[in-house]
Structure formats: C-alpha cells, structure tokens
C-alpha cells in the first residue's frame, strides 16, 4: 500500500514538495533542540554539592542568530504556502465549469451540457476544471486526494475550486468533513479521460438538454418571465446583460451581479432592492427550488450576459452570477411601476 496517494494533478507535486520541506525542517529542528538539551545537560551538570557555576553573560550575536534564522525559516513556510494558495485559488481563463451539490450523503454533479451524476465525476485530462460547490443541508468537504485538492462546502453560499488532471485513471473522491451518521459512505470516483473519450462520453445521451435549457424551462415554469423580460422593461429588472455588471441599489450602493447575488435575489428578494424598483413585488422562492435548480437558473442568467466595457453599471438589473461573462447596460426602459432586484 503506497504511503502517499498518486500525484495526478498539476498542483499535486507543489503541495507534496512543501509537505516534505515542512517535515525536513521539523525533523532537523527537533534533532538540534533535543541534541542541545542532552549535550548541555551532560556538559553543564552540577558535579558536587559545593560547586558554584561561573556566571554567563550571554552573547548578543548568538541570541540574534538563533532568533532571526528560525524566523526566516518559518517565514519561508508562509511564502511557499501563500504561492500555492493563490495559485489554487485562481483558475486559469477558459476553465471548464462543473457544478457540485453536496447532500447527506452523496455528491450530485451537473455538467453544462446537461449530464448529471451521483458520486461520479468525469473530466478530461490536461484541461483546467472549475467546480462550483454548494450544499443542500450541512457542511461537507469535497476532497480528491490524488489531486491534492479539498474545499469545504458550506450551506447558503457558493465556493469554487479548480484542478487540472494530468493522468487518465480513476481516483477516490471523499467527503472530508463529518456530516452525519452515514458520512463514511459519502464517497465516489473521479474518472479522468482523454479528450476524445470525454467528448464521446458527453454525447452518451440521457440528459434533458443543457443546463442553460434546463434553467430556461425553470425560469418559465416559476413565472419569472412574466416580470423579468429580456429586452424591454417589465415590472422587474431586465435579465439580458445583467450578469457580471454592477447593479445600482436603492440605498445608493452598488453590488456585483454574481452567483451569490442571483441566489440571494431568488431566495430573499427584499435583501437588495434595485434602484427605481419597489420591494415586496417578487415573492420568495425559499424552500421551493433545490440547489440544483438554483444553479440551473444561474447558468441560464449567465448565458444572457452580453460582453461590453468592463465595469459597466446596470442601474435596472436584478440578479446574476460570478464566474464569467462581461456586463452591458440594460436596454432603455420607461419608468417602472414596481419590481424587485
């Protein structure tokens, strides 16, 4: 049985090298400290009851040395670890999106093309993959040992993590946070495939349309389209182009229309009211939409984004998401009679 899991991602070796460095420094420091304690205990022991030790005034240079050198060594832990942290926190442009929902006691996976799996994740080799993580109930932790990636999945918020798999194969997937009586059974597999095999797998069928199409159907079924029109002003803010824009709120503040904002707008419509609109127009959908459905709606609203100048403000915009798409100003509108964010 191997001492370490296989290294199968671009970041795995960097994390392993840092881990080995920590072990080496800790081992060396432990040996030096205990060796000094043992040697000094023997060399400077009291040899007779009448012995009076000579006074020692110490050495400023020596004290500076053993204070500064360990400090620099410990600071190297932070520097190296921070490099890895920022690398792991910043997915490269063009990363492939996959959506993961944790639930007692399973992982539910959704792909933009519409495929859905439970406790199975399929990814192509050599391509960056960005996971958007959500939880339906309690805190979970998405952990792939071979990729050296782990991220807590917290209810009520979205988190992201990314990796690039380097070796085709099947790798263990775990929940690394105790989440209830069947926590130990919340396991699965990550299958890394060549690009052609992955494309063939995607065309295997079984989906009900892409996530955009699923989100659009849900948007219609919930009646959102009666107030949130795409290209003209209705009772509520226009949806087209809102994603990724800066939304002007009633209290004078602005907020980025990202995943978290869209989610909050659906579940708690009165939390942030868009300037020019009235509260209590949109009903709350708290408890009526699953986390999977929320992700589908977010992906649909993302698809409505139209690229424009960075930082464009959408004064009449409503909800949106975080991982891509540029903003554009909304279509010109007449004075609204009511609405929400």
C-alpha positions as CSV (number, residue, x, y, z in Angstrom):
1,X,0.0,0.0,0.0
2,X,1.5,3.3,-1.1
3,X,2.5,5.8,1.6
4,X,1.0,8.7,-0.4
5,X,-1.8,8.8,-2.9
6,X,-0.8,9.1,-6.6
7,X,0.0,12.6,-7.8
8,X,-2.4,13.2,-10.6
9,X,-2.8,17.0,-11.0
10,X,-0.7,19.9,-11.8
11,X,-0.6,21.2,-8.3
12,X,-0.1,17.9,-6.5
13,X,3.7,17.9,-6.7
14,X,4.0,21.5,-5.4
15,X,1.9,20.6,-2.4
16,X,4.0,17.4,-1.8
17,X,7.3,19.3,-2.0
18,X,6.0,21.8,0.6
19,X,4.9,19.0,2.8
20,X,8.3,17.3,2.5
21,X,10.0,20.6,3.3
22,X,7.9,21.1,6.4
23,X,8.8,17.5,7.5
24,X,12.5,18.1,6.9
25,X,12.7,21.4,8.7
26,X,10.6,20.0,11.7
27,X,12.9,16.9,11.9
28,X,16.1,19.0,11.7
29,X,14.8,21.5,14.4
30,X,13.7,18.6,16.6
31,X,17.1,16.8,16.4
32,X,19.0,20.1,17.0
33,X,16.9,21.1,20.0
34,X,17.0,17.7,21.8
35,X,20.6,17.2,21.0
36,X,21.5,20.6,22.5
37,X,19.4,19.7,25.6
38,X,21.1,16.4,26.0
39,X,24.7,17.7,25.5
40,X,24.2,20.7,27.8
41,X,22.6,18.5,30.5
42,X,25.7,16.4,30.5
43,X,28.4,19.1,30.0
44,X,27.0,21.6,32.4
45,X,25.7,19.3,35.1
46,X,26.5,20.0,38.7
47,X,29.3,17.7,39.7
48,X,29.3,18.3,43.5
49,X,27.0,19.9,46.1
50,X,29.6,22.7,46.7
51,X,30.2,23.6,43.0
52,X,29.3,27.1,42.1
53,X,28.9,27.7,38.4
54,X,30.6,30.6,36.7
55,X,28.3,33.4,35.6
56,X,27.4,33.5,32.0
57,X,26.6,37.0,30.5
58,X,25.5,35.6,27.1
59,X,26.2,36.7,23.6
60,X,24.0,39.3,21.7
61,X,25.2,38.0,18.4
62,X,24.3,34.4,19.3
63,X,20.9,35.5,20.5
64,X,20.2,37.5,17.3
65,X,21.3,34.5,15.2
66,X,19.0,31.9,16.9
67,X,16.1,34.4,16.8
68,X,16.5,35.6,13.2
69,X,17.4,32.4,11.4
70,X,14.4,30.4,12.7
71,X,12.1,33.3,11.9
72,X,13.3,33.4,8.3
73,X,12.9,29.7,8.0
74,X,9.3,29.9,9.4
75,X,8.6,32.8,7.1
76,X,9.5,30.6,4.2
77,X,6.6,28.3,5.1
78,X,4.2,31.2,4.7
79,X,5.8,32.4,1.5
80,X,5.8,29.0,-0.2
81,X,2.3,28.2,1.2
82,X,0.9,31.5,0.0
83,X,2.2,30.9,-3.5
84,X,0.4,27.6,-3.7
85,X,-2.7,29.1,-2.1
86,X,-3.0,31.9,-4.6
87,X,-2.3,29.5,-7.5
88,X,-5.0,27.1,-6.3
89,X,-7.5,30.0,-5.7
90,X,-7.2,31.4,-9.2
91,X,-8.5,29.2,-12.0
92,X,-7.0,30.0,-15.4
93,X,-9.1,31.7,-18.1
94,X,-11.2,29.2,-20.1
95,X,-11.5,26.6,-17.3
96,X,-14.4,24.1,-17.8
97,X,-17.3,24.6,-15.4
98,X,-18.9,21.7,-13.5
99,X,-21.4,22.1,-10.7
100,X,-21.4,20.0,-7.5
101,X,-24.0,19.9,-4.8
102,X,-23.4,18.1,-1.5
103,X,-26.3,16.4,0.2
104,X,-26.5,13.8,3.0
105,X,-24.9,11.6,1.9
106,X,-24.0,12.0,-1.8
107,X,-22.4,14.2,-4.3
108,X,-24.6,15.4,-7.1
109,X,-22.8,16.5,-10.2
110,X,-24.2,18.7,-13.1
111,X,-22.4,19.4,-16.4
112,X,-23.1,22.4,-18.6
113,X,-24.0,20.0,-21.4
114,X,-26.8,18.6,-19.2
115,X,-25.4,15.3,-17.9
116,X,-26.0,14.6,-14.3
117,X,-24.3,12.0,-12.0
118,X,-24.2,11.0,-8.4
119,X,-20.8,10.2,-6.7
120,X,-19.2,10.2,-10.1
121,X,-17.2,13.0,-11.8
122,X,-15.8,12.7,-15.3
123,X,-13.2,15.2,-16.5
124,X,-10.8,15.4,-19.5
125,X,-7.0,15.1,-18.9
126,X,-4.9,18.2,-19.3
127,X,-7.9,20.7,-19.2
128,X,-8.5,23.0,-16.2
129,X,-11.7,22.3,-14.4
130,X,-13.5,24.7,-12.2
131,X,-16.0,23.3,-9.7
132,X,-18.8,25.4,-8.2
133,X,-19.7,23.9,-4.9
134,X,-23.0,24.1,-2.9
135,X,-24.6,22.2,-0.1
136,X,-28.3,21.4,0.5
137,X,-28.0,20.7,4.2
138,X,-24.8,20.7,6.3
139,X,-21.1,21.4,5.8
140,X,-19.4,18.9,3.6
141,X,-15.9,18.9,2.2
142,X,-15.0,17.9,-1.3
143,X,-11.7,16.0,-1.3
144,X,-9.8,14.3,-4.1
145,X,-6.5,13.0,-2.5
146,X,-4.8,12.3,-5.8
147,X,-5.3,15.9,-7.0
148,X,-4.4,17.3,-3.5
149,X,-7.5,19.5,-3.6
150,X,-10.0,19.9,-0.8
151,X,-12.6,22.5,-0.2
152,X,-15.4,22.9,2.4
153,X,-18.9,23.1,1.0
154,X,-21.0,25.4,3.2
155,X,-24.8,25.8,3.1
156,X,-26.1,29.1,1.8
157,X,-23.1,30.1,-0.3
158,X,-21.1,29.1,-3.3
159,X,-17.5,28.2,-3.3
160,X,-15.1,27.3,-6.1
161,X,-12.1,25.1,-6.5
162,X,-10.2,24.0,-9.6
163,X,-7.7,21.5,-10.8
164,X,-6.0,20.1,-13.9
165,X,-5.8,16.4,-14.1
166,X,-2.6,15.0,-15.6
167,X,-3.1,11.2,-15.7
168,X,-6.0,9.2,-17.1
169,X,-7.5,6.9,-14.5
170,X,-10.0,6.6,-11.6
171,X,-9.3,8.3,-8.4
172,X,-11.1,8.4,-5.0
173,X,-13.5,11.1,-4.0
174,X,-14.4,11.7,-0.4
175,X,-16.3,14.0,1.9
176,X,-13.6,15.1,4.4
177,X,-16.0,16.8,6.9
178,X,-18.1,14.7,9.3
179,X,-21.7,15.3,8.0
180,X,-23.8,12.8,9.8
181,X,-24.3,9.1,10.6
182,X,-23.5,7.9,7.0
183,X,-20.6,10.3,6.4
184,X,-18.2,7.4,5.8
185,X,-20.4,6.3,2.8
186,X,-20.2,9.7,1.1
187,X,-17.6,8.5,-1.3
188,X,-17.2,8.4,-5.1
189,X,-14.9,8.3,-8.0
190,X,-13.3,10.8,-10.4
191,X,-12.7,9.4,-13.8
192,X,-10.0,11.2,-15.9
193,X,-10.4,10.5,-19.6
194,X,-8.6,11.5,-22.8
195,X,-10.2,14.4,-24.7
196,X,-11.7,12.2,-27.4
197,X,-13.1,9.7,-24.8
198,X,-14.5,12.6,-22.8
199,X,-16.3,14.0,-25.8
200,X,-17.7,10.6,-26.6
201,X,-18.9,10.3,-23.0
202,X,-20.6,13.6,-23.2
203,X,-22.6,12.5,-26.3
204,X,-23.8,9.4,-24.5
205,X,-27.3,10.9,-24.0
206,X,-29.5,10.7,-21.0
207,X,-29.7,14.5,-20.4
208,X,-32.7,16.7,-20.6
209,X,-31.0,19.5,-22.5
210,X,-28.1,21.7,-21.4
211,X,-28.1,23.4,-18.1
212,X,-29.0,26.6,-19.9
213,X,-32.1,25.0,-21.4
214,X,-33.0,23.4,-18.1
215,X,-32.6,26.8,-16.4
216,X,-34.7,28.5,-19.1
217,X,-37.5,26.0,-18.6
218,X,-37.4,26.5,-14.8
219,X,-37.4,30.3,-15.4
220,X,-40.6,29.9,-17.4
221,X,-42.3,27.4,-15.0
222,X,-41.7,29.6,-12.0
223,X,-43.3,32.5,-13.8
224,X,-40.1,34.6,-13.7
225,X,-40.6,35.6,-17.4
226,X,-43.8,37.5,-16.7
227,X,-41.9,40.2,-14.8
228,X,-38.3,39.8,-15.8
229,X,-38.3,40.4,-19.6
230,X,-35.3,40.0,-21.7
231,X,-35.2,43.1,-23.9
232,X,-37.8,45.5,-22.6
233,X,-38.8,46.8,-19.2
234,X,-41.4,44.8,-17.2
235,X,-42.4,45.0,-13.6
236,X,-38.9,43.8,-12.6
237,X,-35.4,44.4,-13.9
238,X,-34.3,43.3,-17.3
239,X,-32.4,40.0,-17.3
240,X,-30.3,40.3,-20.5
241,X,-26.8,41.6,-19.8
242,X,-27.2,41.8,-16.1
243,X,-24.7,39.1,-15.3
244,X,-21.3,40.4,-14.4
245,X,-22.5,44.0,-14.2
246,X,-22.5,46.4,-11.3
247,X,-26.1,46.9,-10.1
248,X,-27.2,50.2,-8.5
249,X,-29.3,49.6,-5.4
250,X,-32.0,51.7,-3.8
251,X,-29.7,52.7,-0.9
252,X,-27.1,54.2,-3.3
253,X,-24.7,51.3,-3.1
254,X,-23.6,49.1,-6.0
255,X,-23.2,45.3,-6.0
256,X,-21.6,42.9,-8.5
257,X,-24.2,40.7,-10.1
258,X,-22.6,37.4,-9.4
259,X,-23.7,33.9,-8.4
260,X,-24.2,34.9,-4.8
261,X,-26.3,37.9,-5.7
262,X,-28.6,35.9,-8.0
263,X,-29.1,33.2,-5.4
264,X,-29.9,35.8,-2.7
265,X,-32.3,37.6,-5.2
266,X,-34.2,34.4,-5.7
267,X,-34.4,33.3,-2.1
268,X,-34.6,36.7,-0.4
269,X,-35.8,39.3,-2.9
270,X,-36.0,42.2,-0.5
271,X,-32.4,41.9,0.7
272,X,-31.1,44.2,-2.0
273,X,-33.6,46.3,-3.9
274,X,-32.5,47.7,-7.3
275,X,-32.8,51.5,-7.7
276,X,-36.1,52.5,-9.2
277,X,-38.0,49.4,-8.1
278,X,-40.2,48.8,-5.2
279,X,-39.9,46.0,-2.5
280,X,-42.4,43.2,-2.0
281,X,-43.2,42.7,-5.7
282,X,-41.2,39.5,-6.2
283,X,-42.2,36.5,-4.0
284,X,-39.5,34.5,-2.2
285,X,-38.7,31.0,-3.6
286,X,-37.1,29.9,-0.4
287,X,-37.8,26.1,0.0
288,X,-39.3,25.9,-3.5
289,X,-36.1,25.4,-5.5
290,X,-33.4,22.9,-4.9
291,X,-29.7,23.9,-5.0
292,X,-29.5,22.1,-8.4
293,X,-32.4,24.2,-9.7
294,X,-30.7,27.4,-8.4
295,X,-27.5,26.5,-10.3
296,X,-29.5,25.9,-13.4
297,X,-31.2,29.3,-13.1
298,X,-27.8,31.0,-12.5
299,X,-26.3,29.3,-15.6
300,X,-29.3,30.5,-17.7
301,X,-28.9,34.1,-16.5
302,X,-25.2,33.8,-17.2
303,X,-26.0,32.9,-20.8
304,X,-27.9,36.1,-21.2
305,X,-24.8,38.2,-20.4
306,X,-23.6,40.3,-23.3
307,X,-19.9,41.4,-23.3
308,X,-19.4,45.1,-23.1
309,X,-16.9,47.5,-21.4
310,X,-15.6,46.2,-18.1
311,X,-17.2,47.6,-15.0
312,X,-20.4,48.8,-16.8
313,X,-23.2,49.6,-14.3
314,X,-26.6,48.2,-14.9
315,X,-28.9,50.5,-13.0
316,X,-32.0,48.4,-13.5
317,X,-30.6,45.0,-13.2
318,X,-31.7,42.2,-11.0
319,X,-29.8,39.1,-10.1
320,X,-26.7,37.3,-11.6
321,X,-23.6,35.3,-11.1
322,X,-19.8,35.2,-10.6
323,X,-17.6,33.3,-12.9
324,X,-17.6,34.9,-16.3
325,X,-19.3,37.0,-18.8
326,X,-19.0,40.6,-19.3
327,X,-21.5,43.3,-18.5
328,X,-23.5,45.6,-20.7
329,X,-26.0,48.3,-19.9
330,X,-29.6,47.2,-19.9
331,X,-32.0,48.2,-22.7
332,X,-33.5,51.7,-22.3
333,X,-36.7,51.5,-20.2
334,X,-39.6,53.5,-19.1
335,X,-40.3,54.4,-15.5
336,X,-41.2,51.1,-13.7
337,X,-44.4,50.7,-11.7
338,X,-42.9,48.1,-9.3
339,X,-40.3,45.4,-9.0
340,X,-37.5,43.9,-7.1
341,X,-33.9,43.2,-7.5
